[in-house]
Amino acid sequence: MFISIVLPAKNEAKAIGLTIQKIQKLALNCEIIVVNDGSSDATQQVAENAGAKVISHPYSKGNGAAIKTGTRHAIGDVIVFMDADGQHDPNDIPRLLAKIEKGYDLVVGARQKGSQASIGRSIANTLYNNLATYMTEQRVEDLTSGFRVVRADKFREFLYLLPNGFSYPTTSTMAFFRAGYSVAYVPIHAAKRVGKSHISPVKDGIRFFLIIFKIATLFSPLKMFLPLAVSLFLLGTVWYGYTLYEYHRFTNMSALLYTGSVMIFLMGLISEQITALMYKEK
């Protein structure tokens, strides 16, 4: 099979040359595509000199947008996505490809302990993984890893769903689960990146909440909304019992809790139907 290796890159001139050289040493039947996402340094020149095919954005559009650009230009049957900053070891590529050859549709490099950039991000990723495991009822080892191998035709089915930002791994993983495709994990170690990270704490914090909602809406919204609706209903019932015993009346608070419970349940039900329509052909 022919392989396309896509490297999204923004200001990675210090690391990308070495990354490309390591990939070339593997002697795979592949093409190397670097998507230069509006870099202000010599990323494009270094990548071209190293022998990669470079596609440049006129300005920075985001990591997800770079992934989509690389996918549209890839001609391989299988696409490998990995970071250009030195975090991902190209020597792990054959291990991920071996899973694809066994029949899997998506293989994710699952970062092991000690690979996270910070304690905060480690905690966030643990929460992501546990929530995704609950939603899919499948063990999710690393939801946000950007080191992954996919069958190109299946990945393109969900290209329109991918955001332009950093949460494309979450979106694609949940989409593959929802469509019933086979997903596997291979343990990897992510090294410290070369250069400065492009993720800021404030944006990362906002992204945390957005990803939580995206996990729910992409797979099964009702599994997220139903527990909340039931909790409000039970709380309303307990409050009603208390006010009936103490004051012999039905209060506005009980009405508000019951109404909120019904509204949240209906929102989840509608969201479930919309999600089903997104995957109707899968």
C-alpha positions in Angstrom: 0.0 0.0 0.0 1.1 3.5 -0.7 1.4 5.8 2.3 1.0 9.6 2.7 2.7 11.1 5.7 1.2 14.5 6.6 3.1 16.9 8.8 1.2 20.1 9.8 3.8 22.8 10.6 3.9 26.3 11.9 7.3 27.9 12.6 9.0 24.5 13.0 12.2 25.3 11.1 14.3 24.0 14.0 12.8 20.5 14.0 11.1 19.7 10.7 14.3 18.9 8.8 15.4 16.2 11.3 11.8 14.8 11.4 11.7 14.4 7.6 15.2 12.8 7.6 14.1 10.2 10.2 11.0 9.3 8.1 13.1 8.9 5.0 15.4 6.5 6.8 12.4 4.1 7.2 12.4 3.6 3.5 8.6 3.3 3.3 6.6 3.4 0.1 5.4 6.9 0.8 5.1 10.6 0.1 5.9 13.2 2.8 3.6 16.2 2.7 4.4 19.2 4.9 1.5 21.7 5.3 3.1 25.0 6.1 0.5 26.9 8.1 1.5 30.5 7.5 4.9 30.2 9.1 7.0 33.3 9.6 10.3 31.4 9.7 12.1 29.2 7.2 9.8 26.1 7.7 9.0 25.9 4.0 12.6 26.2 2.8 13.9 23.6 5.3 11.1 21.1 4.5 11.7 21.5 0.7 15.4 21.1 1.1 14.8 17.9 3.1 12.8 16.5 0.2 9.2 16.9 1.3 6.3 18.2 -0.8 5.3 21.5 0.8 1.8 23.1 0.6 1.6 26.5 2.1 -1.3 28.4 3.6 -1.1 32.2 2.9 -1.8 32.7 6.6 -2.3 30.6 9.7 -5.6 28.7 9.6 -5.0 26.2 12.5 -3.8 22.7 13.0 -7.1 21.1 11.9 -7.1 23.2 8.7 -3.6 22.0 7.9 -4.7 18.4 8.4 -7.6 18.9 6.0 -5.3 20.5 3.4 -2.9 17.6 3.7 -5.6 15.1 3.4 -7.0 16.7 0.2 -3.6 16.5 -1.4 -2.6 13.0 -0.2 -2.7 10.2 -2.8 -1.9 7.3 -0.4 -4.3 4.5 0.6 -3.3 5.2 4.2 -2.5 8.5 5.8 -0.1 9.0 8.7 -0.6 12.2 10.7 2.2 13.3 13.1 3.6 16.5 14.6 6.6 18.2 12.9 8.1 19.5 16.2 10.0 16.4 17.3 7.4 15.0 19.8 6.5 12.0 17.7 9.2 9.4 16.8 9.0 8.3 13.2 10.3 4.9 14.2 6.9 4.2 15.7 5.2 4.5 12.3 5.7 0.8 11.3 4.1 -0.3 14.5 1.0 1.8 13.8 0.9 0.6 10.2 1.1 -3.1 11.4 -2.3 -2.5 13.0 -3.8 -1.1 9.8 -2.6 -4.2 8.0 -4.5 -6.3 10.5 -7.8 -4.7 9.4 -8.1 -1.6 11.7 -9.4 1.7 10.2 -7.8 4.1 12.7 -4.7 3.5 14.8 -3.8 6.0 17.4 -0.4 6.4 19.1 -1.4 6.4 22.8 1.0 8.5 24.9 2.2 6.8 28.0 2.9 8.3 31.4 5.6 10.9 31.4 4.7 12.0 27.8 2.4 14.9 28.8 3.5 18.5 28.4 2.1 19.5 31.8 0.2 18.3 34.8 -2.8 20.3 33.7 -3.0 18.9 30.3 -2.4 15.4 31.7 -5.5 15.8 33.9 -7.5 17.2 31.1 -6.6 14.3 28.8 -7.5 11.8 31.5 -10.9 13.4 31.8 -11.3 13.3 28.0 -10.4 9.6 27.9 -12.8 8.7 30.7 -15.7 10.6 29.2 -15.1 9.1 25.7 -14.9 5.6 27.2 -18.3 6.2 28.9 -19.8 7.6 25.7 -18.5 4.9 23.4 -18.5 2.0 25.9 -15.0 1.2 24.4 -11.7 1.7 26.1 -10.3 5.0 24.9 -6.6 5.3 25.7 -5.7 8.6 24.2 -8.4 10.8 22.7 -6.3 13.8 21.8 -3.1 12.3 20.4 -2.2 13.8 17.0 -0.1 10.8 16.0 -2.4 8.5 14.1 -2.8 6.4 11.0 -6.1 6.2 9.1 -7.5 4.6 6.0 -7.7 7.6 3.6 -11.1 6.8 2.1 -12.8 6.5 5.6 -11.1 9.6 7.0 -12.3 11.7 4.1 -15.9 10.8 5.0 -15.6 13.0 8.1 -13.5 15.8 6.7 -16.4 18.2 6.8 -16.8 17.6 10.5 -13.2 18.5 11.5 -12.6 21.9 13.1 -9.8 24.1 12.0 -8.3 24.2 15.5 -6.5 21.7 17.7 -9.5 19.4 18.4 -9.4 17.4 15.2 -8.1 14.2 16.9 -11.1 14.2 19.2 -13.6 14.8 16.4 -12.1 12.1 14.1 -11.8 9.5 16.8 -15.4 9.9 18.0 -16.6 10.0 14.3 -14.9 6.6 13.7 -16.5 5.1 16.8 -19.9 6.4 15.8 -19.7 5.0 12.3 -18.7 1.6 13.7 -15.2 1.6 12.3 -12.4 -0.3 14.0 -10.1 1.7 16.3 -6.9 0.5 17.9 -4.2 2.0 20.1 -0.4 1.5 20.1 1.6 2.8 23.1 4.1 5.5 22.3 6.3 7.9 24.1 6.0 11.6 23.2 9.3 13.5 23.6 9.6 17.2 24.6 8.9 19.4 21.5 11.6 21.5 19.9 10.7 25.2 20.2 7.7 26.9 21.8 4.2 25.4 21.9 1.4 27.2 20.0 -1.2 26.4 22.7 -2.0 29.0 25.3 -3.4 28.2 28.7 -6.5 30.5 28.3 -7.4 29.1 24.8 -6.6 25.6 26.1 -9.0 26.0 29.0 -11.8 27.2 26.7 -11.0 24.3 24.3 -11.4 21.9 27.2 -15.1 22.8 27.7 -15.7 22.8 23.9 -14.2 19.3 23.5 -16.4 18.0 26.4 -19.5 19.1 24.5 -18.1 18.0 21.2 -17.6 14.5 22.5 -21.2 14.3 23.5 -22.7 15.7 20.4 -20.5 13.7 18.0 -21.4 10.3 19.5 -24.5 10.1 21.6 -25.9 13.4 23.0 -28.6 11.6 25.0 -26.0 9.8 27.1 -24.8 13.2 28.3 -28.2 15.0 28.6 -30.2 12.1 30.2 -28.2 11.9 33.5 -28.5 15.6 33.9 -32.2 15.6 33.2 -32.8 12.7 35.6 -30.7 14.5 38.3 -32.9 17.7 38.0 -36.1 15.6 38.1 -35.0 13.8 41.3 -33.9 17.1 42.8 -37.2 18.6 42.0 -39.0 15.6 43.5 -37.0 15.9 46.7 -37.6 19.6 47.0 -41.3 19.1 46.3 -41.5 16.4 49.1 -39.8 18.8 51.5 -42.1 21.8 50.7 -45.2 19.6 50.7 -44.2 18.3 54.2 -43.2 21.7 55.6 -45.5 24.2 53.8 -48.2 22.0 52.2 -47.7 23.5 48.8 -46.0 23.1 45.4 -43.3 25.8 45.0 -42.0 27.6 41.9 -38.6 26.0 42.5 -40.0 22.5 42.0 -41.8 23.7 38.9 -38.5 25.2 37.6 -36.6 22.0 38.3 -39.2 19.8 36.6 -39.4 22.1 33.6 -35.6 22.2 33.3 -35.5 18.4 33.4 -38.0 18.0 30.6 -36.3 20.7 28.5 -32.9 19.1 28.9 -34.2 15.7 28.0 -35.9 17.0 24.9 -32.7 18.8 23.8 -30.8 15.6 24.2 -33.5 13.7 22.2 -33.4 16.2 19.3 -29.6 16.3 19.4 -29.6 12.5 19.1 -31.7 12.6 16.0 -29.5 15.3 14.4 -26.4 13.2 15.2 -28.0 10.2 13.6 -28.6 12.1 10.4 -24.9 13.0 10.2 -24.0 9.3 10.0 -27.0 8.1 8.1 -24.9 6.8 5.2 -22.2 5.3 7.4 
